[in-house]
Amino acid sequence: MGMHMNILWASLHLAFSVPVSGNGSCTLPSSHKGACMLQAHVQTRAQQGQIIAKHKKQVHFPIEWVHVPKCGTSFINTLVHVPGACPGIPDNWTTEEMSAILPQGEHLFCQEGVDVHRIRHRGVEDVPGWEEGKGRFMIMVRQPEQRALSAWYFYIKGKIASGKDPSASGYDLMTHSNVNNGCVVKMLVRQNQSGCAGDSVSDKEIAEAKLRLKTGFAFV
């Protein structure tokens, strides 16, 4: 009995540790076909479970998109096409047609599905309020230094496009970095916050921002 159990344990250990490539094909020799089949079966069942669990989650409207500057503006392309979010919006809609879903737009597709007042860079306490939107917030974030650099290049590009010297005002990369420090935290916890401007964040604010990400967001 002991020997059979050892063989079974060895087989299961092999099956759950065999290397499987991204397309699901086994990279072991044909002599390990059984282990490969078991691993593939486990992998498929896990993927199916994830898909089913994902679709069981009901989307609650309106979606409160926290639009952090330079953090996936194109994410709105996905949100507006969530079933039921913006009925009638064209399939090929992109962020270039942003006016179509903003309050002043001629065709307001997202009346109840997406909170259009959040399309800009307003903090959660500003619109709609943390308690009011809790559970319906969604956000895209990125590595802070990369986000700040992206915002810096966007600033420089805008100055050049308007025919102005980016260095004339004395606003340099270091100043920009200090202003943009803690941007996501500011947007998650501060009153009347829009974008990244403001004093440096405190440890208390950082702790509160982490808690809010864990407890009030449907997607991060």
N, C-alpha and C positions, 0 to 999 in steps of 0.2 A: 504493500500500500504506500509505504514511504517513498519507494522508488518511483511509483506512478505519479505521486504528487510532485516530486521533484521534476519529473519530465514535463508535467503540465505547467508548472511554474516557469520552467525554462522556456517553454513554447510561448507562453503569454508574454514573458519578458522580452523575448525576441520580437514578437509581433508588435508590441507597443514601442519598440525602439528602432525598428528598421527604418532606414532612410527612404523617404518618399519624396519625389520631386514635386515641383509646383503644379504640374499637370496631373498629379495623382499616380504616375507610373513609378513602379518600384525599381530601385537601383541595385537590388541584390541579385545574385545568380538565380537561375531557374530552379535550382534545388531548394530555394526558400519560397517557392510559390505560395505555399499555404500561409506563411507568415505575412507575405505581401497582401494576400487577399483579405486576411483578417484586419490588417492595418488600414487598408483601403476602405473596408466596410465601416470600421470605427470612425474614420475620417469623414466619410459620407454622412453617417448618422449624426455626427456632431454638427456638420454644416447645415443639414436639414433642420436640426433643432434650433440653431441660431436663426435661420430664416423664418421658421414658424413663430418663434418668440418675438421676433422683430415685428412681424405683421399683426401679432395679437395686441401690440401696444397701440392704443387709440390716440390719434393726434388730436389735441385739444386746441381749438381756435379761440381767439386769434393767436397766431404764432407771434411771439415777441422776440424779434431778431435783434441781438445786441451787436451793433455794427461797429466793431473796433477799427479805427483807421488802418488801412493797409493790411487787413486781415480777411482776405477772401470776399471782396465785394461781389464777385461772381457767384457766391453761395446763394445769393438771392434768386439766381436762375433756378436753383433746385427747390427752394422754398415755395416759390409761386406756382410750381408745377406739382406740388403735393396735392393728391386728389381732394377736391373740395375747397382748397385754399383760395384760388382765384378763378372761378368758373368763367369760361369764355376767353381766357387769355390765349393769344396765339402760341402754337407749339414752338415757333422759332423766336419767341421773345427773348431778348437779351438785356443786359444792363444799360445798353445804349438807349433803350426806350423806357428808361426809369420814370419819365414823366407820366407814363400811362397808368402807373399805379400810385402815384403821389396824389395828395388831396386836390391839387390844382389841375390834375390831369383831366383831359376831356372824357376819357373812358376809364372809370375807376373800377377795375376788375376785382380788386381784393377788398371788398367791402367788409367782410367778416372774417376772412381766412388769415390775412397777414396784417398786423398792426402797421399801417403805412406811416404813422407818425414816428416809427422807429427806424425808418430807412436811412436817416442821417446818423450822426454819431452821438446820440443822446444817452446819458446814463440811465440805469434802471430805476433810480429814485425819481428821475424827472418824468419819464414816460414808460409805463403807466403807473409806476410806483412798485416797490419790491413786493409788498404783500398782494397787490392787485394782480401782478403778472406771475407770481410764484408758480412754478410747475410748467409754464408755457414758454419760458425763455430758451433761446438757442443762440449759440455763439461759436465762432471760429477764432482760434488763437494760434499764435506762432511764436517761435523763439524770440524773446524780447529784443535782443540786439539786431536781429535780422529785420524785425518789424520797424525798429527805429531807423535803420539804414534805408529801408524802402521808403519811409516817410521823408527822409532827408533828400533822397534822389527825386522824389515827387515834388518837393518844395523847390529844388534847384531847377527842375524842368519847367515848372510853372513860371518862375522868375524869368528864365531865358525866353520862354514863349511870349511873355508880355513885354520883352525888350528891356528888361531891367537887369542891373548887375547884382547877382546873388550876394556878393560880398559887401555891397555898398552900405547896408544897414548894420553891419557888424554882427549879424546873426550867424555864428559859425557852427560847425558840427558839434563842438562841446556844449554850447548853449542849447542847441537842439536836443542833444542827448539828455541834458538835465531836465528840460521841459517835458520830454517824452517818458521820463523814468516812471515806471509804475502805472502806465496808461490803463491797462485792464483793471487793475485794482481800483483806480479812481472811478472808472465807469461803473463798477459794480457796487460801490458803497457810498459815494459822495452825493450830496444834494446839489441840484442845479449844475450837474457836470455834463459838459459836451466836449467830446474829443479828449485830448491828452493833457491839456494845460492844467497847471496847478502846482502847489507845493509838493514836496516829496511825501510819499506815503509812510504811514507809521506801521509798526509791528501789529498793532491792534487792527488796523484796516486790512492788512494782508491776511490775518487770521479770519476776519469776517468774510473777505472775498473768497477764500478757499471754502468756507462753510457754505456760502451761497452757491458756488459752483456745484457742490455735492448735493444740495437739498432743493434747489429751485430751478434747475435746468433740465429740459427734456433732451437736449443734445449739446455736447461739448466736443 
